[in-house]
Amino acid sequence: MNFLAHAHLAYLTQTSITGNLLGDFVKGNVINEYQSPWQLGIRLHRKIDIYTDTHDSIKQLKIELGQLRRYGGIVIDILLDHIIAKHFPQLGQLELSAFAQLVYQDLALDRANQPDHFKVVTDRMISMDWLTNYQELPIIEQALIRTSQRISSKPDFRPALVWYQQHHQRIDKIGLHFYQQLIAHSFKQVMLLKI
């Protein structure tokens, strides 16, 4: 999952939003260097990623990407954030723009103890309001292009966007059904992680 999903799952499970978003930036046992709410968030992030990567619905969507299948995890993560953003009113009582501001406020706390690369990325996220703008397909296209440029082979992700546009109703339905399952899984994981 990408930024919006991880932040939303943190919000729903009442775990640290910053900690959950740190999950992609903190590797190995370095986690122990962070405050405990962030540690819990990072651990939940990892559980979410494992569940997502091994879920049958997500595996099937990756297969549909054909030659881009090896990058399927990246592509599907970005598309799932778009799906969540588009359907955000169905997922709770907050408007997406209000939720985005809540996330940005959380990220502003204890900034000095956040890794430098994380601060660079989240500064960009806040200044360009990524979370609200994820509902716009041109923003998703830009995200896919930027992401592909960070991969050494520079894969062309444009066919993935064409695939999504051609099948968006079905993919949205699959994505939302999966996300409901992921929400339930996240609550269970938080209970286990707190033991």
Secondary structure, DSSP 8 states (H G I E B T S, - for coil): --HHHHHHHHHHHT--HHHHHHTTT--GGGGGGS-HHHHHHHHHHHHHHHHHHH-HHHHHHHHHTGGGGGGHHHHHHHHHHHHHHHTGGGG-SS-HHHHHHHHHHHHHTTGGGS-HHHHHHHHHHHHHTHHHHTTSHHHHHHHHHHHHHTSTT----HHHHHHHHHHHHHHHHHHHHHHHHHHHHHHHHHHHHT-
